[in-house]
């Protein structure tokens, strides 16, 4: 079975382009200043269309996780953990990614983003424990 590849759409295309450049950002409403992720055309708080990108620290805490027994990510083999991370800078935002820790994740554990280049066309955001050693080959720690 072929692995799933993210398909950027109208709202997420610019975010994926930023990820490819190893930038970690969320949208900021130009009217009310609400920060949001995932990217969307309208602000849920004030219903306006204007927004800009705002780089934030690529860090958060593990909210939850699952162990996937189906390969959705290129280069991953079954089973592997996928974590849900609550961003420190934007507590209302949750971001998902592969777990890059050497042990199982723990609820509330501080984490930081790692950019993993899958191939020439795809870079993913994965997560590793804040206390981990520097990134492995093919991974770059996020710096914002």
DOGUDO-147024 format. One record per residue: residue in three letters; x, y, z of N, C-alpha, C in turn. Coordinates in steps of 0.02 Angstrom, whole numbers, always signed. Layout:
// residues N
+--------+--------+--------+--------+--------+--------+--------+--------+--------+--------+
| residu |    n.x |    n.y |    n.z |   ca.x |   ca.y |   ca.z |    c.x |    c.y |    c.z |
+--------+--------+--------+--------+--------+--------+--------+--------+--------+--------+
|    ala |      X |      Y |      Z |      X |      Y |      Z |      X |      Y |      Z |
...
+--------+--------+--------+--------+--------+--------+--------+--------+--------+--------+
// end
This chain:
// residues 144
+--------+--------+--------+--------+--------+--------+--------+--------+--------+--------+
| residu |    n.x |    n.y |    n.z |   ca.x |   ca.y |   ca.z |    c.x |    c.y |    c.z |
+--------+--------+--------+--------+--------+--------+--------+--------+--------+--------+
|    unk |    +42 |    -59 |     +0 |     +0 |     +0 |     +0 |    +44 |    +62 |     +0 |
|    unk |    +28 |   +109 |    -42 |    +66 |   +172 |    -45 |    +49 |   +215 |    +15 |
|    unk |    +99 |   +251 |    +39 |    +88 |   +295 |    +97 |    +52 |   +358 |    +75 |
|    unk |    +14 |   +385 |   +120 |    -22 |   +448 |   +108 |    +28 |   +506 |   +107 |
|    unk |    +19 |   +551 |    +59 |    +58 |   +612 |    +56 |    +11 |   +671 |    +66 |
|    unk |    +29 |   +718 |   +108 |    -13 |   +777 |   +116 |    -26 |   +812 |    +49 |
|    unk |    -87 |   +832 |    +39 |   -106 |   +868 |    -22 |   -124 |   +940 |     -3 |
|    unk |    -79 |   +987 |    -14 |    -95 |  +1057 |     +3 |   -156 |  +1081 |    -36 |
|    unk |   -198 |  +1119 |     +0 |   -257 |  +1149 |    -32 |   -250 |  +1225 |    -30 |
|    unk |   -303 |  +1259 |    -48 |   -303 |  +1333 |    -49 |   -280 |  +1362 |    +17 |
|    unk |   -303 |  +1335 |    +72 |   -288 |  +1363 |   +138 |   -220 |  +1341 |   +165 |
|    unk |   -198 |  +1281 |   +148 |   -136 |  +1256 |   +179 |    -74 |  +1261 |   +135 |
|    unk |    -81 |  +1277 |    +71 |    -24 |  +1278 |    +25 |    +33 |  +1322 |    +51 |
|    unk |    +18 |  +1382 |    +72 |    +71 |  +1428 |    +95 |   +105 |  +1401 |   +159 |
|    unk |    +66 |  +1366 |   +202 |    +95 |  +1337 |   +262 |   +145 |  +1282 |   +243 |
|    unk |   +127 |  +1239 |   +197 |   +172 |  +1186 |   +175 |   +235 |  +1215 |   +143 |
|    unk |   +228 |  +1271 |   +107 |   +287 |  +1304 |    +78 |   +333 |  +1329 |   +134 |
|    unk |   +305 |  +1356 |   +186 |   +345 |  +1378 |   +244 |   +380 |  +1319 |   +278 |
|    unk |   +344 |  +1264 |   +286 |   +374 |  +1204 |   +316 |   +434 |  +1182 |   +274 |
|    unk |   +427 |  +1183 |   +208 |   +483 |  +1164 |   +164 |   +544 |  +1208 |   +175 |
|    unk |   +532 |  +1271 |   +195 |   +588 |  +1318 |   +210 |   +608 |  +1314 |   +283 |
|    unk |   +579 |  +1267 |   +319 |   +593 |  +1256 |   +390 |   +573 |  +1316 |   +434 |
|    unk |   +515 |  +1342 |   +419 |   +486 |  +1396 |   +458 |   +424 |  +1369 |   +494 |
|    unk |   +417 |  +1386 |   +557 |   +360 |  +1363 |   +596 |   +316 |  +1424 |   +609 |
|    unk |   +257 |  +1425 |   +580 |   +213 |  +1484 |   +584 |   +140 |  +1464 |   +589 |
|    unk |   +101 |  +1510 |   +617 |    +28 |  +1504 |   +619 |     +0 |  +1568 |   +588 |
|    unk |    -64 |  +1566 |   +573 |    -96 |  +1627 |   +547 |   -114 |  +1673 |   +604 |
|    unk |   -112 |  +1739 |   +589 |   -133 |  +1790 |   +636 |   -184 |  +1834 |   +601 |
|    unk |   -242 |  +1842 |   +631 |   -295 |  +1883 |   +603 |   -273 |  +1956 |   +603 |
|    unk |   -280 |  +1990 |   +547 |   -262 |  +2061 |   +543 |   -310 |  +2106 |   +580 |
|    unk |   -372 |  +2082 |   +591 |   -421 |  +2123 |   +626 |   -419 |  +2117 |   +702 |
|    unk |   -420 |  +2056 |   +726 |   -425 |  +2046 |   +799 |   -361 |  +2017 |   +831 |
|    unk |   -313 |  +1995 |   +790 |   -250 |  +1970 |   +816 |   -252 |  +1897 |   +840 |
|    unk |   -308 |  +1862 |   +829 |   -313 |  +1793 |   +849 |   -263 |  +1751 |   +809 |
|    unk |   -227 |  +1708 |   +845 |   -181 |  +1661 |   +812 |   -219 |  +1597 |   +799 |
|    unk |   -207 |  +1566 |   +741 |   -245 |  +1505 |   +725 |   -203 |  +1455 |   +684 |
|    unk |   -220 |  +1393 |   +695 |   -195 |  +1337 |   +657 |   -246 |  +1282 |   +663 |
|    unk |   -263 |  +1246 |   +611 |   -234 |  +1248 |   +544 |   -255 |  +1310 |   +505 |
|    unk |   -219 |  +1323 |   +450 |   -235 |  +1382 |   +408 |   -305 |  +1378 |   +380 |
|    unk |   -339 |  +1435 |   +379 |   -405 |  +1440 |   +348 |   -416 |  +1510 |   +321 |
|    unk |   -465 |  +1517 |   +279 |   -478 |  +1580 |   +245 |   -508 |  +1633 |   +291 |
|    unk |   -546 |  +1613 |   +341 |   -581 |  +1661 |   +384 |   -561 |  +1651 |   +457 |
|    unk |   -562 |  +1705 |   +495 |   -550 |  +1703 |   +566 |   -614 |  +1678 |   +601 |
|    unk |   -607 |  +1627 |   +643 |   -664 |  +1601 |   +679 |   -688 |  +1649 |   +733 |
|    unk |   -644 |  +1693 |   +757 |   -662 |  +1739 |   +810 |   -702 |  +1799 |   +785 |
|    unk |   -680 |  +1829 |   +728 |   -714 |  +1890 |   +705 |   -742 |  +1885 |   +634 |
|    unk |   -732 |  +1828 |   +602 |   -759 |  +1813 |   +536 |   -732 |  +1857 |   +479 |
|    unk |   -673 |  +1886 |   +488 |   -643 |  +1925 |   +434 |   -594 |  +1882 |   +394 |
|    unk |   -576 |  +1906 |   +334 |   -532 |  +1867 |   +290 |   -459 |  +1886 |   +296 |
|    unk |   -442 |  +1945 |   +319 |   -372 |  +1967 |   +320 |   -330 |  +1930 |   +371 |
|    unk |   -270 |  +1909 |   +351 |   -225 |  +1875 |   +397 |   -154 |  +1881 |   +371 |
|    unk |   -106 |  +1864 |   +414 |    -35 |  +1861 |   +396 |     -5 |  +1802 |   +434 |
|    unk |    +55 |  +1782 |   +412 |    +90 |  +1728 |   +447 |   +129 |  +1757 |   +505 |
|    unk |   +132 |  +1720 |   +559 |   +172 |  +1741 |   +616 |   +214 |  +1681 |   +639 |
|    unk |   +279 |  +1690 |   +638 |   +323 |  +1637 |   +661 |   +318 |  +1633 |   +737 |
|    unk |   +315 |  +1572 |   +762 |   +312 |  +1560 |   +834 |   +365 |  +1509 |   +853 |
|    unk |   +378 |  +1504 |   +917 |   +424 |  +1453 |   +941 |   +395 |  +1384 |   +926 |
|    unk |   +435 |  +1339 |   +898 |   +411 |  +1273 |   +879 |   +411 |  +1225 |   +939 |
|    unk |   +371 |  +1241 |   +988 |   +371 |  +1201 |  +1049 |   +301 |  +1194 |  +1077 |
|    unk |   +292 |  +1143 |  +1116 |   +226 |  +1131 |  +1146 |   +231 |  +1076 |  +1197 |
|    unk |   +173 |  +1045 |  +1209 |   +169 |   +989 |  +1257 |   +124 |   +935 |  +1227 |
|    unk |   +141 |   +873 |  +1241 |   +101 |   +817 |  +1217 |    +32 |   +820 |  +1250 |
|    unk |    -18 |   +822 |  +1208 |    -87 |   +821 |  +1231 |   -113 |   +749 |  +1232 |
|    unk |    -96 |   +712 |  +1179 |   -118 |   +643 |  +1172 |    -77 |   +610 |  +1116 |
|    unk |    -87 |   +546 |  +1105 |    -54 |   +512 |  +1050 |    -90 |   +447 |  +1035 |
|    unk |    -75 |   +421 |   +976 |   -100 |   +355 |   +956 |    -40 |   +316 |   +929 |
|    unk |    -49 |   +252 |   +922 |     +1 |   +211 |   +888 |    -32 |   +188 |   +823 |
|    unk |     -5 |   +211 |   +767 |    -33 |   +195 |   +702 |     -8 |   +127 |   +679 |
|    unk |    -54 |    +86 |   +656 |    -36 |    +21 |   +629 |    -45 |    +20 |   +553 |
|    unk |    -55 |    +81 |   +525 |    -62 |    +89 |   +453 |    -15 |   +145 |   +432 |
|    unk |    +22 |   +135 |   +380 |    +71 |   +185 |   +358 |    +38 |   +241 |   +320 |
|    unk |    +31 |   +299 |   +353 |     +5 |   +359 |   +321 |    +61 |   +406 |   +300 |
|    unk |   +119 |   +398 |   +330 |   +175 |   +443 |   +317 |   +228 |   +407 |   +275 |
|    unk |   +253 |   +440 |   +222 |   +306 |   +410 |   +182 |   +367 |   +392 |   +225 |
|    unk |   +395 |   +334 |   +214 |   +455 |   +313 |   +250 |   +443 |   +285 |   +320 |
|    unk |   +381 |   +282 |   +342 |   +366 |   +256 |   +409 |   +343 |   +184 |   +403 |
|    unk |   +360 |   +144 |   +452 |   +340 |    +74 |   +454 |   +296 |    +62 |   +515 |
|    unk |   +251 |    +16 |   +509 |   +205 |     +1 |   +563 |   +240 |    -35 |   +620 |
|    unk |   +216 |    -28 |   +680 |   +175 |    +28 |   +706 |   +220 |    +86 |   +725 |
|    unk |   +192 |   +146 |   +728 |   +230 |   +205 |   +748 |   +183 |   +256 |   +782 |
|    unk |   +209 |   +292 |   +832 |   +167 |   +340 |   +868 |   +158 |   +406 |   +830 |
|    unk |    +98 |   +432 |   +834 |    +81 |   +499 |   +807 |    +56 |   +539 |   +867 |
|    unk |    +87 |   +598 |   +878 |    +69 |   +638 |   +936 |    +27 |   +699 |   +917 |
|    unk |    -13 |   +720 |   +965 |    -52 |   +781 |   +960 |    -19 |   +830 |  +1010 |
|    unk |     +5 |   +887 |   +984 |    +42 |   +934 |  +1024 |     +3 |   +999 |  +1031 |
|    unk |     -3 |  +1023 |  +1093 |    -33 |  +1088 |  +1107 |    +23 |  +1139 |  +1106 |
|    unk |    +19 |  +1188 |  +1061 |    +73 |  +1237 |  +1054 |    +78 |  +1282 |  +1114 |
|    unk |   +139 |  +1294 |  +1137 |   +151 |  +1338 |  +1194 |   +129 |  +1409 |  +1180 |
|    unk |   +147 |  +1435 |  +1121 |   +131 |  +1505 |  +1103 |    +57 |  +1515 |  +1086 |
|    unk |    +22 |  +1462 |  +1068 |    -48 |  +1467 |  +1048 |    -85 |  +1407 |  +1079 |
|    unk |   -102 |  +1411 |  +1144 |   -131 |  +1352 |  +1178 |   -194 |  +1324 |  +1147 |
|    unk |   -229 |  +1365 |  +1107 |   -290 |  +1340 |  +1074 |   -276 |  +1300 |  +1011 |
|    unk |   -213 |  +1296 |   +991 |   -195 |  +1261 |   +929 |   -163 |  +1193 |   +944 |
|    unk |   -185 |  +1144 |   +906 |   -157 |  +1077 |   +910 |   -125 |  +1059 |   +843 |
|    unk |    -66 |  +1029 |   +846 |    -29 |  +1009 |   +786 |    -12 |   +935 |   +794 |
|    unk |    -19 |   +898 |   +740 |     -4 |   +827 |   +741 |    +62 |   +813 |   +706 |
|    unk |    +96 |   +760 |   +725 |   +157 |   +740 |   +691 |   +182 |   +674 |   +718 |
|    unk |   +231 |   +647 |   +683 |   +263 |   +585 |   +704 |   +304 |   +597 |   +767 |
|    unk |   +310 |   +547 |   +808 |   +350 |   +550 |   +869 |   +421 |   +528 |   +853 |
|    unk |   +470 |   +567 |   +872 |   +541 |   +552 |   +859 |   +580 |   +537 |   +924 |
|    unk |   +545 |   +521 |   +977 |   +578 |   +504 |  +1039 |   +603 |   +432 |  +1039 |
|    unk |   +649 |   +419 |  +1083 |   +677 |   +351 |  +1089 |   +635 |   +307 |  +1134 |
|    unk |   +584 |   +335 |  +1164 |   +539 |   +300 |  +1209 |   +468 |   +325 |  +1196 |
|    unk |   +418 |   +293 |  +1224 |   +349 |   +316 |  +1212 |   +339 |   +388 |  +1239 |
|    unk |   +294 |   +426 |  +1208 |   +279 |   +493 |  +1232 |   +241 |   +491 |  +1298 |
|    unk |   +243 |   +547 |  +1335 |   +207 |   +552 |  +1398 |   +161 |   +613 |  +1397 |
|    unk |   +102 |   +607 |  +1424 |    +55 |   +663 |  +1426 |    +86 |   +723 |  +1462 |
|    unk |    +80 |   +782 |  +1433 |   +107 |   +843 |  +1463 |   +181 |   +854 |  +1450 |
|    unk |   +213 |   +808 |  +1418 |   +286 |   +812 |  +1406 |   +303 |   +870 |  +1359 |
|    unk |   +351 |   +913 |  +1378 |   +373 |   +966 |  +1334 |   +409 |   +938 |  +1272 |
|    unk |   +392 |   +965 |  +1214 |   +421 |   +941 |  +1151 |   +441 |  +1000 |  +1107 |
|    unk |   +482 |   +985 |  +1057 |   +500 |  +1035 |  +1006 |   +493 |  +1004 |   +937 |
|    unk |   +482 |  +1046 |   +889 |   +472 |  +1023 |   +820 |   +539 |  +1005 |   +788 |
|    unk |   +535 |   +956 |   +743 |   +591 |   +935 |   +702 |   +565 |   +933 |   +631 |
|    unk |   +601 |   +965 |   +585 |   +583 |   +962 |   +514 |   +616 |   +900 |   +485 |
|    unk |   +576 |   +856 |   +456 |   +601 |   +794 |   +426 |   +590 |   +798 |   +351 |
|    unk |   +644 |   +800 |   +313 |   +638 |   +802 |   +241 |   +631 |   +731 |   +216 |
|    unk |   +571 |   +715 |   +190 |   +555 |   +648 |   +165 |   +587 |   +638 |    +97 |
|    unk |   +580 |   +687 |    +53 |   +610 |   +686 |    -13 |   +614 |   +758 |    -38 |
|    unk |   +630 |   +768 |   -101 |   +640 |   +835 |   -128 |   +577 |   +878 |   -126 |
|    unk |   +519 |   +845 |   -122 |   +456 |   +882 |   -125 |   +417 |   +884 |    -59 |
|    unk |   +440 |   +848 |     -9 |   +400 |   +844 |    +53 |   +443 |   +849 |   +115 |
|    unk |   +425 |   +897 |   +158 |   +454 |   +904 |   +225 |   +397 |   +900 |   +274 |
|    unk |   +406 |   +861 |   +327 |   +355 |   +854 |   +379 |   +379 |   +884 |   +444 |
|    unk |   +332 |   +902 |   +487 |   +349 |   +923 |   +555 |   +336 |   +864 |   +600 |
|    unk |   +389 |   +842 |   +633 |   +385 |   +789 |   +682 |   +400 |   +820 |   +750 |
|    unk |   +394 |   +780 |   +803 |   +403 |   +805 |   +871 |   +450 |   +760 |   +910 |
|    unk |   +493 |   +791 |   +951 |   +539 |   +754 |   +994 |   +539 |   +785 |  +1063 |
|    unk |   +558 |   +747 |  +1114 |   +560 |   +774 |  +1181 |   +606 |   +834 |  +1185 |
|    unk |   +587 |   +884 |  +1224 |   +628 |   +944 |  +1232 |   +698 |   +927 |  +1257 |
|    unk |   +703 |   +874 |  +1297 |   +767 |   +856 |  +1327 |   +810 |   +811 |  +1283 |
|    unk |   +787 |   +796 |  +1221 |   +824 |   +750 |  +1178 |   +888 |   +781 |  +1151 |
|    unk |   +931 |   +737 |  +1126 |   +993 |   +757 |  +1094 |   +978 |   +788 |  +1027 |
|    unk |  +1026 |   +821 |   +995 |  +1015 |   +852 |   +930 |   +987 |   +804 |   +878 |
|    unk |   +959 |   +834 |   +826 |   +924 |   +796 |   +773 |   +970 |   +746 |   +739 |
|    unk |   +938 |   +693 |   +714 |   +974 |   +642 |   +675 |   +978 |   +664 |   +603 |
|    unk |  +1014 |   +626 |   +563 |  +1022 |   +640 |   +492 |   +954 |   +646 |   +458 |
|    unk |   +946 |   +696 |   +415 |   +883 |   +707 |   +380 |   +833 |   +748 |   +419 |
|    unk |   +850 |   +766 |   +480 |   +805 |   +805 |   +523 |   +840 |   +869 |   +543 |
|    unk |   +804 |   +923 |   +545 |   +830 |   +986 |   +569 |   +785 |  +1012 |   +623 |
|    unk |   +814 |  +1032 |   +679 |   +773 |  +1061 |   +731 |   +747 |  +1128 |   +706 |
|    unk |   +686 |  +1144 |   +725 |   +656 |  +1207 |   +705 |   +687 |  +1264 |   +745 |
|    unk |   +702 |  +1318 |   +711 |   +727 |  +1378 |   +744 |   +685 |  +1437 |   +722 |
|    unk |   +649 |  +1465 |   +768 |   +608 |  +1524 |   +753 |   +629 |  +1581 |   +797 |
+--------+--------+--------+--------+--------+--------+--------+--------+--------+--------+
// end
